[in-house]
Amino acid sequence: MNAFDWSAFTLGLPAAAGAALAVLLATFVVSLRKGMHRIVDVAWGLAFTAVAVVAFSMSRGHGDAGRQLLVLALTSLWGLRLAGHILRRSWGHGEDPRYERMLGKAPGSRSVYALRKVYLLQAALVWLVSLPVQAGMYVAGSPGVLTWVGCALWTLGFAFETIGDHQLHRFKADPANRGRIMDRGLWSWTRHPNYFGDFCVWWGLFLIVCEAPTAAAATIVSPVVMTLLLTQGSGKRLLEAHMADRPGFAEYRSRTSGFFPLPPKRRSATGQ
């Protein structure tokens, strides 16, 4: 069991919250100037990176230096890759239909409603989900087995996200695939390799904290919340509702795992 500096960790919580809030508020200002709120999706990964940097700075001298650098590197690599991917994917496009629908129901000022329902909410979620990142900075003692198992799980998740996003990008870039459902590569094993990847990344980061069991007990809410967001919140559930009427999606759904990767089922005779 590794020691954990609760006093220093508690003092760092407001600073981490401030980092997340600063990124989202800055993004809100940019979004108002651009007249488009889909930019907030880029800020999601950037906010986690900002929290990791601040937590790393605040924790110097309180935890294991090697683990601190590891947690900083893993979180920043994940956050910056995600932000870059979403920026490239959304470049040159208009407003996201999700935000159009949401803000179309705003009871008053769309900007105030967006600030409250999108930006401030995301800042709070970043702070909550990043608790294992913050706590990992304050775990004393050299990294042990759980840290390396967590790194392996993180690596699996990062690979699924990166490869899955690359495969989807190449698929969409081919005009011959316009209107078709992506069902190749990792997308033939799970309908959501990117969301499954996120799941692995955040449970992997949580495992690093598990070397200090009391800290793990206090932060387990974070990967649980991320899992719910991915499967029941703004991830899988909303995306599949949006795609439900797409030609070929029902057949794809019937033969492809909804989340955890599994060998694809054989196509039905009518789907061949």
Contacts in CASP RR format, 6 or more apart in sequence:
PFRMAT RR
TARGET T0000
AUTHOR 0000-0000-0000
METHOD contacts of the structure
MODEL  1
MNAFDWSAFTLGLPAAAGAALAVLLATFVVSLRKGMHRIVDVAWGLAFTA
VAVVAFSMSRGHGDAGRQLLVLALTSLWGLRLAGHILRRSWGHGEDPRYE
RMLGKAPGSRSVYALRKVYLLQAALVWLVSLPVQAGMYVAGSPGVLTWVG
CALWTLGFAFETIGDHQLHRFKADPANRGRIMDRGLWSWTRHPNYFGDFC
VWWGLFLIVCEAPTAAAATIVSPVVMTLLLTQGSGKRLLEAHMADRPGFA
EYRSRTSGFFPLPPKRRSATGQ
1 211 0 8 1.000
1 212 0 8 1.000
1 213 0 8 1.000
2 139 0 8 1.000
2 140 0 8 1.000
2 141 0 8 1.000
2 211 0 8 1.000
2 212 0 8 1.000
3 139 0 8 1.000
3 140 0 8 1.000
3 141 0 8 1.000
3 212 0 8 1.000
4 135 0 8 1.000
4 138 0 8 1.000
4 139 0 8 1.000
4 140 0 8 1.000
4 212 0 8 1.000
4 214 0 8 1.000
4 215 0 8 1.000
5 62 0 8 1.000
5 63 0 8 1.000
5 138 0 8 1.000
5 140 0 8 1.000
6 138 0 8 1.000
6 214 0 8 1.000
8 58 0 8 1.000
8 59 0 8 1.000
8 62 0 8 1.000
8 138 0 8 1.000
9 59 0 8 1.000
9 62 0 8 1.000
9 134 0 8 1.000
9 135 0 8 1.000
9 137 0 8 1.000
9 138 0 8 1.000
9 215 0 8 1.000
11 58 0 8 1.000
12 54 0 8 1.000
12 55 0 8 1.000
12 58 0 8 1.000
12 59 0 8 1.000
12 134 0 8 1.000
13 127 0 8 1.000
13 134 0 8 1.000
15 54 0 8 1.000
15 55 0 8 1.000
15 58 0 8 1.000
16 51 0 8 1.000
16 54 0 8 1.000
16 55 0 8 1.000
16 58 0 8 1.000
16 127 0 8 1.000
16 130 0 8 1.000
16 134 0 8 1.000
17 123 0 8 1.000
17 127 0 8 1.000
18 54 0 8 1.000
19 47 0 8 1.000
19 50 0 8 1.000
19 51 0 8 1.000
19 53 0 8 1.000
19 54 0 8 1.000
20 47 0 8 1.000
20 50 0 8 1.000
20 51 0 8 1.000
20 123 0 8 1.000
20 124 0 8 1.000
20 126 0 8 1.000
20 127 0 8 1.000
20 130 0 8 1.000
21 120 0 8 1.000
21 123 0 8 1.000
22 50 0 8 1.000
23 43 0 8 1.000
23 46 0 8 1.000
23 47 0 8 1.000
23 50 0 8 1.000
23 123 0 8 1.000
23 126 0 8 1.000
24 40 0 8 1.000
24 43 0 8 1.000
24 47 0 8 1.000
24 119 0 8 1.000
24 120 0 8 1.000
24 122 0 8 1.000
24 123 0 8 1.000
24 126 0 8 1.000
25 119 0 8 1.000
25 123 0 8 1.000
26 43 0 8 1.000
27 39 0 8 1.000
27 40 0 8 1.000
27 42 0 8 1.000
27 43 0 8 1.000
27 46 0 8 1.000
27 119 0 8 1.000
28 40 0 8 1.000
28 114 0 8 1.000
28 115 0 8 1.000
28 119 0 8 1.000
30 39 0 8 1.000
31 37 0 8 1.000
31 39 0 8 1.000
31 40 0 8 1.000
31 114 0 8 1.000
32 111 0 8 1.000
35 95 0 8 1.000
36 94 0 8 1.000
36 95 0 8 1.000
37 95 0 8 1.000
37 96 0 8 1.000
37 99 0 8 1.000
37 103 0 8 1.000
37 114 0 8 1.000
37 118 0 8 1.000
38 90 0 8 1.000
38 93 0 8 1.000
38 94 0 8 1.000
38 95 0 8 1.000
38 96 0 8 1.000
38 99 0 8 1.000
39 90 0 8 1.000
40 118 0 8 1.000
40 119 0 8 1.000
40 122 0 8 1.000
41 86 0 8 1.000
41 90 0 8 1.000
41 96 0 8 1.000
42 83 0 8 1.000
42 84 0 8 1.000
42 86 0 8 1.000
42 87 0 8 1.000
42 90 0 8 1.000
43 83 0 8 1.000
43 122 0 8 1.000
44 82 0 8 1.000
44 83 0 8 1.000
44 86 0 8 1.000
44 122 0 8 1.000
44 126 0 8 1.000
45 78 0 8 1.000
45 79 0 8 1.000
45 80 0 8 1.000
45 82 0 8 1.000
45 83 0 8 1.000
46 79 0 8 1.000
46 80 0 8 1.000
46 83 0 8 1.000
47 122 0 8 1.000
47 123 0 8 1.000
47 126 0 8 1.000
48 75 0 8 1.000
48 78 0 8 1.000
48 79 0 8 1.000
48 126 0 8 1.000
48 129 0 8 1.000
48 130 0 8 1.000
48 133 0 8 1.000
49 75 0 8 1.000
49 76 0 8 1.000
49 79 0 8 1.000
49 80 0 8 1.000
49 83 0 8 1.000
51 75 0 8 1.000
51 126 0 8 1.000
51 127 0 8 1.000
51 130 0 8 1.000
51 133 0 8 1.000
51 134 0 8 1.000
52 71 0 8 1.000
52 72 0 8 1.000
52 75 0 8 1.000
52 76 0 8 1.000
52 130 0 8 1.000
52 133 0 8 1.000
53 72 0 8 1.000
53 76 0 8 1.000
55 72 0 8 1.000
55 130 0 8 1.000
55 133 0 8 1.000
55 134 0 8 1.000
55 137 0 8 1.000
56 68 0 8 1.000
56 69 0 8 1.000
56 71 0 8 1.000
56 72 0 8 1.000
56 137 0 8 1.000
58 137 0 8 1.000
59 68 0 8 1.000
59 137 0 8 1.000
59 138 0 8 1.000
60 68 0 8 1.000
62 137 0 8 1.000
62 138 0 8 1.000
63 137 0 8 1.000
63 138 0 8 1.000
63 139 0 8 1.000
63 140 0 8 1.000
63 141 0 8 1.000
64 139 0 8 1.000
64 140 0 8 1.000
64 141 0 8 1.000
64 142 0 8 1.000
64 143 0 8 1.000
66 142 0 8 1.000
66 143 0 8 1.000
67 136 0 8 1.000
67 137 0 8 1.000
67 139 0 8 1.000
67 141 0 8 1.000
67 142 0 8 1.000
67 143 0 8 1.000
67 147 0 8 1.000
67 208 0 8 1.000
68 136 0 8 1.000
68 137 0 8 1.000
70 143 0 8 1.000
70 147 0 8 1.000
70 151 0 8 1.000
70 208 0 8 1.000
71 133 0 8 1.000
71 136 0 8 1.000
71 137 0 8 1.000
71 205 0 8 1.000
71 208 0 8 1.000
72 137 0 8 1.000
74 151 0 8 1.000
74 154 0 8 1.000
74 201 0 8 1.000
74 205 0 8 1.000
75 130 0 8 1.000
75 133 0 8 1.000
75 205 0 8 1.000
77 158 0 8 1.000
78 154 0 8 1.000
78 158 0 8 1.000
78 161 0 8 1.000
78 201 0 8 1.000
81 158 0 8 1.000
81 161 0 8 1.000
81 162 0 8 1.000
82 161 0 8 1.000
85 165 0 8 1.000
88 169 0 8 1.000
89 169 0 8 1.000
90 96 0 8 1.000
97 242 0 8 1.000
98 238 0 8 1.000
99 114 0 8 1.000
99 118 0 8 1.000
102 117 0 8 1.000
102 118 0 8 1.000
103 110 0 8 1.000
103 113 0 8 1.000
103 114 0 8 1.000
104 110 0 8 1.000
106 113 0 8 1.000
106 114 0 8 1.000
107 113 0 8 1.000
125 225 0 8 1.000
125 229 0 8 1.000
128 221 0 8 1.000
128 222 0 8 1.000
128 225 0 8 1.000
129 202 0 8 1.000
129 222 0 8 1.000
129 223 0 8 1.000
129 225 0 8 1.000
129 226 0 8 1.000
129 229 0 8 1.000
130 222 0 8 1.000
131 218 0 8 1.000
131 219 0 8 1.000
131 221 0 8 1.000
131 222 0 8 1.000
132 202 0 8 1.000
132 205 0 8 1.000
132 206 0 8 1.000
132 208 0 8 1.000
132 209 0 8 1.000
132 219 0 8 1.000
132 222 0 8 1.000
132 223 0 8 1.000
133 205 0 8 1.000
135 209 0 8 1.000
135 212 0 8 1.000
135 215 0 8 1.000
135 218 0 8 1.000
135 219 0 8 1.000
136 208 0 8 1.000
136 209 0 8 1.000
136 212 0 8 1.000
136 215 0 8 1.000
138 212 0 8 1.000
138 215 0 8 1.000
139 208 0 8 1.000
139 209 0 8 1.000
139 211 0 8 1.000
139 212 0 8 1.000
139 215 0 8 1.000
140 212 0 8 1.000
141 211 0 8 1.000
143 208 0 8 1.000
143 211 0 8 1.000
144 211 0 8 1.000
146 207 0 8 1.000
146 208 0 8 1.000
146 210 0 8 1.000
146 211 0 8 1.000
147 207 0 8 1.000
147 208 0 8 1.000
147 211 0 8 1.000
149 204 0 8 1.000
149 207 0 8 1.000
150 203 0 8 1.000
150 204 0 8 1.000
150 205 0 8 1.000
150 207 0 8 1.000
150 208 0 8 1.000
151 204 0 8 1.000
151 208 0 8 1.000
153 200 0 8 1.000
153 201 0 8 1.000
153 203 0 8 1.000
153 204 0 8 1.000
153 207 0 8 1.000
154 200 0 8 1.000
154 201 0 8 1.000
154 204 0 8 1.000
154 205 0 8 1.000
156 197 0 8 1.000
156 200 0 8 1.000
157 196 0 8 1.000
157 197 0 8 1.000
157 198 0 8 1.000
157 199 0 8 1.000
157 200 0 8 1.000
157 201 0 8 1.000
158 197 0 8 1.000
158 200 0 8 1.000
158 201 0 8 1.000
160 186 0 8 1.000
160 193 0 8 1.000
160 194 0 8 1.000
160 196 0 8 1.000
160 197 0 8 1.000
160 200 0 8 1.000
160 261 0 8 1.000
161 193 0 8 1.000
161 194 0 8 1.000
161 197 0 8 1.000
161 198 0 8 1.000
161 201 0 8 1.000
163 186 0 8 1.000
163 193 0 8 1.000
164 185 0 8 1.000
164 186 0 8 1.000
164 187 0 8 1.000
164 193 0 8 1.000
164 194 0 8 1.000
165 194 0 8 1.000
167 182 0 8 1.000
167 184 0 8 1.000
167 185 0 8 1.000
167 186 0 8 1.000
167 187 0 8 1.000
168 182 0 8 1.000
168 187 0 8 1.000
168 194 0 8 1.000
171 177 0 8 1.000
171 182 0 8 1.000
171 184 0 8 1.000
172 182 0 8 1.000
179 246 0 8 1.000
179 247 0 8 1.000
181 243 0 8 1.000
181 246 0 8 1.000
181 247 0 8 1.000
181 248 0 8 1.000
181 249 0 8 1.000
181 252 0 8 1.000
183 252 0 8 1.000
183 256 0 8 1.000
186 193 0 8 1.000
186 261 0 8 1.000
187 193 0 8 1.000
187 256 0 8 1.000
188 256 0 8 1.000
188 264 0 8 1.000
189 256 0 8 1.000
189 257 0 8 1.000
189 261 0 8 1.000
189 262 0 8 1.000
189 263 0 8 1.000
189 264 0 8 1.000
190 196 0 8 1.000
190 256 0 8 1.000
190 257 0 8 1.000
190 258 0 8 1.000
190 259 0 8 1.000
190 260 0 8 1.000
190 261 0 8 1.000
190 262 0 8 1.000
191 236 0 8 1.000
191 240 0 8 1.000
191 252 0 8 1.000
191 253 0 8 1.000
191 256 0 8 1.000
191 257 0 8 1.000
191 258 0 8 1.000
191 259 0 8 1.000
192 230 0 8 1.000
192 235 0 8 1.000
192 236 0 8 1.000
192 239 0 8 1.000
192 258 0 8 1.000
192 259 0 8 1.000
193 261 0 8 1.000
195 230 0 8 1.000
195 231 0 8 1.000
195 235 0 8 1.000
195 236 0 8 1.000
195 259 0 8 1.000
196 259 0 8 1.000
196 260 0 8 1.000
196 261 0 8 1.000
198 226 0 8 1.000
198 230 0 8 1.000
199 226 0 8 1.000
199 227 0 8 1.000
199 230 0 8 1.000
199 259 0 8 1.000
202 222 0 8 1.000
202 223 0 8 1.000
202 226 0 8 1.000
202 227 0 8 1.000
203 223 0 8 1.000
203 227 0 8 1.000
204 223 0 8 1.000
205 223 0 8 1.000
206 216 0 8 1.000
206 219 0 8 1.000
206 220 0 8 1.000
206 222 0 8 1.000
206 223 0 8 1.000
209 215 0 8 1.000
209 216 0 8 1.000
209 219 0 8 1.000
210 216 0 8 1.000
229 235 0 8 1.000
230 236 0 8 1.000
231 237 0 8 1.000
231 259 0 8 1.000
236 258 0 8 1.000
236 259 0 8 1.000
240 253 0 8 1.000
243 249 0 8 1.000
244 250 0 8 1.000
251 267 0 8 1.000
251 268 0 8 1.000
251 270 0 8 1.000
251 271 0 8 1.000
254 265 0 8 1.000
254 268 0 8 1.000
255 264 0 8 1.000
255 265 0 8 1.000
255 266 0 8 1.000
255 267 0 8 1.000
255 268 0 8 1.000
256 264 0 8 1.000
256 265 0 8 1.000
257 264 0 8 1.000
END
